[in-house]
Amino acid sequence: MEVSLKFNKWFFDVVISGDFIPNEYEGFFFNMLNDKNWKPGTPVLIDETNFLSKNLSIEEIKEIANQCVRLRHKFGPAKCAIFVSRDLEFGVNRMGEVFVENEWDVVLEFFRSREDAIEWLGNDSE
């Protein structure tokens, strides 16, 4: 699994690709939330169009959700747009959303296009 992370003027732009590897999300969260540009509530765009979640178990989805909840105060009331190309990753993300419901302040939305995802995030800084 490869993760690239960059700050793109007003949002974090994350690309996750390859096969899922357990515990990699913890490192991704750590790197993003400790970046000099991060502040609670910063919008996040996650590109999972080349991410393969076929080996991701329900227990691992729950653990990722638990990490989100544990880091709730660092995320703040952010918006997170996730765009995927396959139904499997769409479903996995929706399942994760259920596990954080009412325990996380981040608003999640799922998309099939990068442009739609960025438009939904909006540029509140302008």
CNS distance restraints for C-alpha pairs under 8 A (distance, minus, plus):
assign (resid   1 and name CA) (resid  16 and name CA) 7.02 0.50 0.50
assign (resid   1 and name CA) (resid  17 and name CA) 5.68 0.50 0.50
assign (resid   1 and name CA) (resid  18 and name CA) 4.54 0.50 0.50
assign (resid   1 and name CA) (resid  19 and name CA) 5.18 0.50 0.50
assign (resid   1 and name CA) (resid  20 and name CA) 5.60 0.50 0.50
assign (resid   1 and name CA) (resid  21 and name CA) 5.97 0.50 0.50
assign (resid   1 and name CA) (resid  24 and name CA) 7.61 0.50 0.50
assign (resid   1 and name CA) (resid  51 and name CA) 7.77 0.50 0.50
assign (resid   2 and name CA) (resid  15 and name CA) 7.91 0.50 0.50
assign (resid   2 and name CA) (resid  16 and name CA) 5.72 0.50 0.50
assign (resid   2 and name CA) (resid  17 and name CA) 5.26 0.50 0.50
assign (resid   2 and name CA) (resid  18 and name CA) 6.23 0.50 0.50
assign (resid   3 and name CA) (resid  14 and name CA) 6.94 0.50 0.50
assign (resid   3 and name CA) (resid  15 and name CA) 5.60 0.50 0.50
assign (resid   3 and name CA) (resid  16 and name CA) 4.59 0.50 0.50
assign (resid   3 and name CA) (resid  17 and name CA) 6.59 0.50 0.50
assign (resid   3 and name CA) (resid  28 and name CA) 7.09 0.50 0.50
assign (resid   4 and name CA) (resid  14 and name CA) 5.65 0.50 0.50
assign (resid   4 and name CA) (resid  15 and name CA) 5.19 0.50 0.50
assign (resid   4 and name CA) (resid  16 and name CA) 6.69 0.50 0.50
assign (resid   5 and name CA) (resid  12 and name CA) 6.98 0.50 0.50
assign (resid   5 and name CA) (resid  13 and name CA) 5.88 0.50 0.50
assign (resid   5 and name CA) (resid  14 and name CA) 4.62 0.50 0.50
assign (resid   5 and name CA) (resid  15 and name CA) 6.68 0.50 0.50
assign (resid   5 and name CA) (resid  32 and name CA) 7.21 0.50 0.50
assign (resid   6 and name CA) (resid  12 and name CA) 5.80 0.50 0.50
assign (resid   6 and name CA) (resid  13 and name CA) 5.35 0.50 0.50
assign (resid   6 and name CA) (resid  14 and name CA) 6.59 0.50 0.50
assign (resid   7 and name CA) (resid  11 and name CA) 5.90 0.50 0.50
assign (resid   7 and name CA) (resid  12 and name CA) 4.48 0.50 0.50
assign (resid   7 and name CA) (resid  13 and name CA) 6.01 0.50 0.50
assign (resid   7 and name CA) (resid  37 and name CA) 6.93 0.50 0.50
assign (resid   8 and name CA) (resid  12 and name CA) 5.82 0.50 0.50
assign (resid   8 and name CA) (resid  13 and name CA) 6.21 0.50 0.50
assign (resid  10 and name CA) (resid  42 and name CA) 7.48 0.50 0.50
assign (resid  10 and name CA) (resid  43 and name CA) 7.34 0.50 0.50
assign (resid  10 and name CA) (resid 123 and name CA) 6.83 0.50 0.50
assign (resid  10 and name CA) (resid 125 and name CA) 7.02 0.50 0.50
assign (resid  11 and name CA) (resid  42 and name CA) 6.11 0.50 0.50
assign (resid  11 and name CA) (resid  43 and name CA) 4.83 0.50 0.50
assign (resid  11 and name CA) (resid  44 and name CA) 5.46 0.50 0.50
assign (resid  11 and name CA) (resid  45 and name CA) 7.07 0.50 0.50
assign (resid  12 and name CA) (resid  32 and name CA) 7.96 0.50 0.50
assign (resid  12 and name CA) (resid  42 and name CA) 7.38 0.50 0.50
assign (resid  12 and name CA) (resid  43 and name CA) 6.39 0.50 0.50
assign (resid  12 and name CA) (resid  44 and name CA) 4.72 0.50 0.50
assign (resid  12 and name CA) (resid  45 and name CA) 6.08 0.50 0.50
assign (resid  13 and name CA) (resid  44 and name CA) 6.22 0.50 0.50
assign (resid  13 and name CA) (resid  45 and name CA) 5.03 0.50 0.50
assign (resid  13 and name CA) (resid  46 and name CA) 6.29 0.50 0.50
assign (resid  13 and name CA) (resid  47 and name CA) 7.84 0.50 0.50
assign (resid  14 and name CA) (resid  44 and name CA) 7.41 0.50 0.50
assign (resid  14 and name CA) (resid  45 and name CA) 5.99 0.50 0.50
assign (resid  14 and name CA) (resid  46 and name CA) 4.72 0.50 0.50
assign (resid  14 and name CA) (resid  47 and name CA) 6.08 0.50 0.50
assign (resid  15 and name CA) (resid  46 and name CA) 5.81 0.50 0.50
assign (resid  15 and name CA) (resid  47 and name CA) 4.67 0.50 0.50
assign (resid  15 and name CA) (resid  48 and name CA) 6.34 0.50 0.50
assign (resid  16 and name CA) (resid  46 and name CA) 7.25 0.50 0.50
assign (resid  16 and name CA) (resid  47 and name CA) 6.15 0.50 0.50
assign (resid  16 and name CA) (resid  48 and name CA) 5.35 0.50 0.50
assign (resid  16 and name CA) (resid  49 and name CA) 7.97 0.50 0.50
assign (resid  16 and name CA) (resid  50 and name CA) 7.02 0.50 0.50
assign (resid  16 and name CA) (resid  51 and name CA) 5.77 0.50 0.50
assign (resid  17 and name CA) (resid  48 and name CA) 6.37 0.50 0.50
assign (resid  17 and name CA) (resid  49 and name CA) 7.39 0.50 0.50
assign (resid  17 and name CA) (resid  50 and name CA) 4.70 0.50 0.50
assign (resid  17 and name CA) (resid  51 and name CA) 4.05 0.50 0.50
assign (resid  17 and name CA) (resid  52 and name CA) 7.03 0.50 0.50
assign (resid  18 and name CA) (resid  50 and name CA) 6.24 0.50 0.50
assign (resid  18 and name CA) (resid  51 and name CA) 4.93 0.50 0.50
assign (resid  18 and name CA) (resid  52 and name CA) 5.62 0.50 0.50
assign (resid  19 and name CA) (resid  51 and name CA) 6.27 0.50 0.50
assign (resid  19 and name CA) (resid  52 and name CA) 4.73 0.50 0.50
assign (resid  19 and name CA) (resid  53 and name CA) 6.30 0.50 0.50
assign (resid  19 and name CA) (resid  54 and name CA) 7.73 0.50 0.50
assign (resid  19 and name CA) (resid  55 and name CA) 7.49 0.50 0.50
assign (resid  20 and name CA) (resid  24 and name CA) 7.96 0.50 0.50
assign (resid  20 and name CA) (resid  51 and name CA) 7.29 0.50 0.50
assign (resid  20 and name CA) (resid  52 and name CA) 6.16 0.50 0.50
assign (resid  20 and name CA) (resid  53 and name CA) 5.48 0.50 0.50
assign (resid  20 and name CA) (resid  54 and name CA) 7.74 0.50 0.50
assign (resid  20 and name CA) (resid  55 and name CA) 6.53 0.50 0.50
assign (resid  20 and name CA) (resid  56 and name CA) 6.39 0.50 0.50
assign (resid  22 and name CA) (resid  60 and name CA) 7.05 0.50 0.50
assign (resid  23 and name CA) (resid  27 and name CA) 7.26 0.50 0.50
assign (resid  24 and name CA) (resid  28 and name CA) 6.47 0.50 0.50
assign (resid  25 and name CA) (resid  29 and name CA) 6.06 0.50 0.50
assign (resid  25 and name CA) (resid  64 and name CA) 6.87 0.50 0.50
assign (resid  26 and name CA) (resid  30 and name CA) 6.13 0.50 0.50
assign (resid  26 and name CA) (resid  64 and name CA) 7.69 0.50 0.50
assign (resid  26 and name CA) (resid  67 and name CA) 7.07 0.50 0.50
assign (resid  27 and name CA) (resid  31 and name CA) 6.11 0.50 0.50
assign (resid  28 and name CA) (resid  32 and name CA) 6.20 0.50 0.50
assign (resid  29 and name CA) (resid  33 and name CA) 5.88 0.50 0.50
assign (resid  30 and name CA) (resid  34 and name CA) 5.95 0.50 0.50
assign (resid  31 and name CA) (resid  35 and name CA) 6.04 0.50 0.50
assign (resid  32 and name CA) (resid  38 and name CA) 6.84 0.50 0.50
assign (resid  33 and name CA) (resid  38 and name CA) 5.81 0.50 0.50
assign (resid  33 and name CA) (resid  39 and name CA) 7.65 0.50 0.50
assign (resid  33 and name CA) (resid  74 and name CA) 6.72 0.50 0.50
assign (resid  33 and name CA) (resid  75 and name CA) 7.32 0.50 0.50
assign (resid  34 and name CA) (resid  38 and name CA) 6.65 0.50 0.50
assign (resid  38 and name CA) (resid  42 and name CA) 6.54 0.50 0.50
assign (resid  39 and name CA) (resid  74 and name CA) 7.67 0.50 0.50
assign (resid  39 and name CA) (resid  75 and name CA) 7.78 0.50 0.50
assign (resid  40 and name CA) (resid  73 and name CA) 7.49 0.50 0.50
assign (resid  40 and name CA) (resid  74 and name CA) 5.54 0.50 0.50
assign (resid  40 and name CA) (resid  75 and name CA) 4.92 0.50 0.50
assign (resid  40 and name CA) (resid  76 and name CA) 4.44 0.50 0.50
assign (resid  40 and name CA) (resid  77 and name CA) 6.86 0.50 0.50
assign (resid  40 and name CA) (resid  78 and name CA) 6.83 0.50 0.50
assign (resid  41 and name CA) (resid  75 and name CA) 6.08 0.50 0.50
assign (resid  41 and name CA) (resid  76 and name CA) 4.81 0.50 0.50
assign (resid  41 and name CA) (resid  77 and name CA) 4.70 0.50 0.50
assign (resid  41 and name CA) (resid  78 and name CA) 3.74 0.50 0.50
assign (resid  41 and name CA) (resid  79 and name CA) 7.09 0.50 0.50
assign (resid  41 and name CA) (resid 106 and name CA) 7.92 0.50 0.50
assign (resid  42 and name CA) (resid  75 and name CA) 7.76 0.50 0.50
assign (resid  42 and name CA) (resid  78 and name CA) 5.42 0.50 0.50
assign (resid  42 and name CA) (resid  79 and name CA) 7.23 0.50 0.50
assign (resid  43 and name CA) (resid  78 and name CA) 5.38 0.50 0.50
assign (resid  43 and name CA) (resid  79 and name CA) 4.85 0.50 0.50
assign (resid  43 and name CA) (resid  80 and name CA) 5.83 0.50 0.50
assign (resid  43 and name CA) (resid 121 and name CA) 6.47 0.50 0.50
assign (resid  44 and name CA) (resid  78 and name CA) 7.47 0.50 0.50
assign (resid  44 and name CA) (resid  79 and name CA) 6.32 0.50 0.50
assign (resid  44 and name CA) (resid  80 and name CA) 4.66 0.50 0.50
assign (resid  44 and name CA) (resid  81 and name CA) 6.29 0.50 0.50
assign (resid  44 and name CA) (resid 121 and name CA) 7.85 0.50 0.50
assign (resid  45 and name CA) (resid  80 and name CA) 5.82 0.50 0.50
assign (resid  45 and name CA) (resid  81 and name CA) 4.88 0.50 0.50
assign (resid  45 and name CA) (resid  82 and name CA) 5.93 0.50 0.50
assign (resid  45 and name CA) (resid  83 and name CA) 7.84 0.50 0.50
assign (resid  45 and name CA) (resid 117 and name CA) 7.17 0.50 0.50
assign (resid  45 and name CA) (resid 118 and name CA) 7.16 0.50 0.50
assign (resid  45 and name CA) (resid 121 and name CA) 7.90 0.50 0.50
assign (resid  46 and name CA) (resid  80 and name CA) 7.39 0.50 0.50
assign (resid  46 and name CA) (resid  81 and name CA) 6.21 0.50 0.50
assign (resid  46 and name CA) (resid  82 and name CA) 4.68 0.50 0.50
assign (resid  46 and name CA) (resid  83 and name CA) 6.36 0.50 0.50
assign (resid  47 and name CA) (resid  82 and name CA) 6.04 0.50 0.50
assign (resid  47 and name CA) (resid  83 and name CA) 5.24 0.50 0.50
assign (resid  47 and name CA) (resid  84 and name CA) 6.54 0.50 0.50
assign (resid  47 and name CA) (resid 114 and name CA) 7.63 0.50 0.50
assign (resid  48 and name CA) (resid  82 and name CA) 7.05 0.50 0.50
assign (resid  48 and name CA) (resid  83 and name CA) 5.95 0.50 0.50
assign (resid  48 and name CA) (resid  84 and name CA) 4.98 0.50 0.50
assign (resid  48 and name CA) (resid  85 and name CA) 7.40 0.50 0.50
assign (resid  48 and name CA) (resid  89 and name CA) 7.62 0.50 0.50
assign (resid  49 and name CA) (resid  83 and name CA) 6.67 0.50 0.50
assign (resid  49 and name CA) (resid  84 and name CA) 4.51 0.50 0.50
assign (resid  49 and name CA) (resid  85 and name CA) 4.81 0.50 0.50
assign (resid  49 and name CA) (resid  86 and name CA) 7.30 0.50 0.50
assign (resid  50 and name CA) (resid  84 and name CA) 7.94 0.50 0.50
assign (resid  50 and name CA) (resid  85 and name CA) 7.70 0.50 0.50
assign (resid  51 and name CA) (resid  89 and name CA) 7.70 0.50 0.50
assign (resid  52 and name CA) (resid  89 and name CA) 7.35 0.50 0.50
assign (resid  53 and name CA) (resid  88 and name CA) 7.32 0.50 0.50
assign (resid  53 and name CA) (resid  89 and name CA) 6.24 0.50 0.50
assign (resid  53 and name CA) (resid  92 and name CA) 7.59 0.50 0.50
assign (resid  54 and name CA) (resid  88 and name CA) 7.57 0.50 0.50
assign (resid  56 and name CA) (resid  60 and name CA) 6.24 0.50 0.50
assign (resid  56 and name CA) (resid  61 and name CA) 6.96 0.50 0.50
assign (resid  57 and name CA) (resid  61 and name CA) 6.35 0.50 0.50
assign (resid  58 and name CA) (resid  62 and name CA) 6.19 0.50 0.50
assign (resid  59 and name CA) (resid  63 and name CA) 6.22 0.50 0.50
assign (resid  60 and name CA) (resid  64 and name CA) 6.25 0.50 0.50
assign (resid  61 and name CA) (resid  65 and name CA) 6.26 0.50 0.50
assign (resid  61 and name CA) (resid  92 and name CA) 7.64 0.50 0.50
assign (resid  61 and name CA) (resid  95 and name CA) 7.64 0.50 0.50
assign (resid  61 and name CA) (resid  96 and name CA) 5.85 0.50 0.50
assign (resid  62 and name CA) (resid  66 and name CA) 6.07 0.50 0.50
assign (resid  62 and name CA) (resid  96 and name CA) 6.78 0.50 0.50
assign (resid  62 and name CA) (resid  99 and name CA) 6.44 0.50 0.50
assign (resid  63 and name CA) (resid  67 and name CA) 6.20 0.50 0.50
assign (resid  64 and name CA) (resid  68 and name CA) 6.41 0.50 0.50
assign (resid  64 and name CA) (resid  96 and name CA) 7.66 0.50 0.50
assign (resid  65 and name CA) (resid  69 and name CA) 6.37 0.50 0.50
assign (resid  65 and name CA) (resid  96 and name CA) 5.97 0.50 0.50
assign (resid  65 and name CA) (resid  97 and name CA) 7.69 0.50 0.50
assign (resid  65 and name CA) (resid  99 and name CA) 5.92 0.50 0.50
assign (resid  65 and name CA) (resid 100 and name CA) 5.67 0.50 0.50
assign (resid  66 and name CA) (resid  70 and name CA) 6.11 0.50 0.50
assign (resid  66 and name CA) (resid  99 and name CA) 7.98 0.50 0.50
assign (resid  66 and name CA) (resid 100 and name CA) 7.46 0.50 0.50
assign (resid  67 and name CA) (resid  71 and name CA) 6.21 0.50 0.50
assign (resid  68 and name CA) (resid  72 and name CA) 6.01 0.50 0.50
assign (resid  68 and name CA) (resid 100 and name CA) 7.44 0.50 0.50
assign (resid  68 and name CA) (resid 104 and name CA) 7.05 0.50 0.50
assign (resid  69 and name CA) (resid 100 and name CA) 6.70 0.50 0.50
assign (resid  69 and name CA) (resid 103 and name CA) 6.10 0.50 0.50
assign (resid  69 and name CA) (resid 104 and name CA) 5.60 0.50 0.50
assign (resid  71 and name CA) (resid  75 and name CA) 6.39 0.50 0.50
assign (resid  72 and name CA) (resid  76 and name CA) 6.15 0.50 0.50
assign (resid  72 and name CA) (resid 103 and name CA) 7.94 0.50 0.50
assign (resid  72 and name CA) (resid 104 and name CA) 5.74 0.50 0.50
assign (resid  72 and name CA) (resid 105 and name CA) 6.81 0.50 0.50
assign (resid  75 and name CA) (resid 105 and name CA) 7.61 0.50 0.50
assign (resid  75 and name CA) (resid 106 and name CA) 7.02 0.50 0.50
assign (resid  76 and name CA) (resid 105 and name CA) 6.00 0.50 0.50
assign (resid  76 and name CA) (resid 106 and name CA) 6.70 0.50 0.50
assign (resid  77 and name CA) (resid 105 and name CA) 4.80 0.50 0.50
assign (resid  77 and name CA) (resid 106 and name CA) 5.03 0.50 0.50
assign (resid  77 and name CA) (resid 107 and name CA) 7.26 0.50 0.50
assign (resid  78 and name CA) (resid 105 and name CA) 6.99 0.50 0.50
assign (resid  78 and name CA) (resid 106 and name CA) 4.74 0.50 0.50
assign (resid  78 and name CA) (resid 107 and name CA) 6.38 0.50 0.50
assign (resid  79 and name CA) (resid 106 and name CA) 5.59 0.50 0.50
assign (resid  79 and name CA) (resid 107 and name CA) 4.84 0.50 0.50
assign (resid  79 and name CA) (resid 108 and name CA) 6.18 0.50 0.50
assign (resid  79 and name CA) (resid 121 and name CA) 6.41 0.50 0.50
assign (resid  80 and name CA) (resid 106 and name CA) 6.75 0.50 0.50
assign (resid  80 and name CA) (resid 107 and name CA) 6.08 0.50 0.50
assign (resid  80 and name CA) (resid 108 and name CA) 4.94 0.50 0.50
assign (resid  80 and name CA) (resid 109 and name CA) 6.51 0.50 0.50
assign (resid  80 and name CA) (resid 121 and name CA) 7.29 0.50 0.50
assign (resid  81 and name CA) (resid 108 and name CA) 5.97 0.50 0.50
assign (resid  81 and name CA) (resid 109 and name CA) 5.08 0.50 0.50
assign (resid  81 and name CA) (resid 110 and name CA) 5.85 0.50 0.50
assign (resid  81 and name CA) (resid 111 and name CA) 7.13 0.50 0.50
assign (resid  81 and name CA) (resid 117 and name CA) 5.46 0.50 0.50
assign (resid  81 and name CA) (resid 118 and name CA) 7.43 0.50 0.50
assign (resid  81 and name CA) (resid 120 and name CA) 7.50 0.50 0.50
assign (resid  81 and name CA) (resid 121 and name CA) 6.68 0.50 0.50
assign (resid  82 and name CA) (resid 108 and name CA) 7.46 0.50 0.50
assign (resid  82 and name CA) (resid 109 and name CA) 6.34 0.50 0.50
assign (resid  82 and name CA) (resid 110 and name CA) 4.91 0.50 0.50
assign (resid  82 and name CA) (resid 111 and name CA) 6.11 0.50 0.50
assign (resid  82 and name CA) (resid 117 and name CA) 7.08 0.50 0.50
assign (resid  83 and name CA) (resid 110 and name CA) 5.62 0.50 0.50
assign (resid  83 and name CA) (resid 111 and name CA) 4.44 0.50 0.50
assign (resid  83 and name CA) (resid 112 and name CA) 5.26 0.50 0.50
assign (resid  83 and name CA) (resid 113 and name CA) 6.19 0.50 0.50
assign (resid  83 and name CA) (resid 114 and name CA) 6.41 0.50 0.50
assign (resid  83 and name CA) (resid 117 and name CA) 6.78 0.50 0.50
assign (resid  84 and name CA) (resid  89 and name CA) 6.36 0.50 0.50
assign (resid  84 and name CA) (resid  90 and name CA) 6.23 0.50 0.50
assign (resid  84 and name CA) (resid 110 and name CA) 7.54 0.50 0.50
assign (resid  84 and name CA) (resid 111 and name CA) 6.45 0.50 0.50
assign (resid  84 and name CA) (resid 112 and name CA) 5.47 0.50 0.50
assign (resid  84 and name CA) (resid 113 and name CA) 7.68 0.50 0.50
assign (resid  85 and name CA) (resid  89 and name CA) 7.65 0.50 0.50
assign (resid  85 and name CA) (resid  90 and name CA) 7.92 0.50 0.50
assign (resid  85 and name CA) (resid 112 and name CA) 5.91 0.50 0.50
assign (resid  86 and name CA) (resid  90 and name CA) 6.46 0.50 0.50
assign (resid  87 and name CA) (resid  91 and name CA) 6.10 0.50 0.50
assign (resid  88 and name CA) (resid  92 and name CA) 6.19 0.50 0.50
assign (resid  89 and name CA) (resid  93 and name CA) 6.10 0.50 0.50
assign (resid  90 and name CA) (resid  94 and name CA) 6.28 0.50 0.50
assign (resid  90 and name CA) (resid 110 and name CA) 7.25 0.50 0.50
assign (resid  91 and name CA) (resid  95 and name CA) 6.17 0.50 0.50
assign (resid  92 and name CA) (resid  96 and name CA) 6.33 0.50 0.50
assign (resid  93 and name CA) (resid  97 and name CA) 6.19 0.50 0.50
assign (resid  94 and name CA) (resid  98 and name CA) 6.50 0.50 0.50
assign (resid  95 and name CA) (resid  99 and name CA) 6.70 0.50 0.50
assign (resid  96 and name CA) (resid 100 and name CA) 6.67 0.50 0.50
assign (resid  97 and name CA) (resid 101 and name CA) 6.15 0.50 0.50
assign (resid  97 and name CA) (resid 108 and name CA) 7.37 0.50 0.50
assign (resid 100 and name CA) (resid 104 and name CA) 5.71 0.50 0.50
assign (resid 110 and name CA) (resid 117 and name CA) 7.54 0.50 0.50
assign (resid 111 and name CA) (resid 116 and name CA) 6.78 0.50 0.50
assign (resid 111 and name CA) (resid 117 and name CA) 5.89 0.50 0.50
assign (resid 112 and name CA) (resid 116 and name CA) 7.76 0.50 0.50
assign (resid 113 and name CA) (resid 117 and name CA) 6.36 0.50 0.50
assign (resid 114 and name CA) (resid 118 and name CA) 6.20 0.50 0.50
assign (resid 115 and name CA) (resid 119 and name CA) 6.13 0.50 0.50
assign (resid 116 and name CA) (resid 120 and name CA) 6.15 0.50 0.50
assign (resid 117 and name CA) (resid 121 and name CA) 6.31 0.50 0.50
assign (resid 118 and name CA) (resid 122 and name CA) 6.39 0.50 0.50
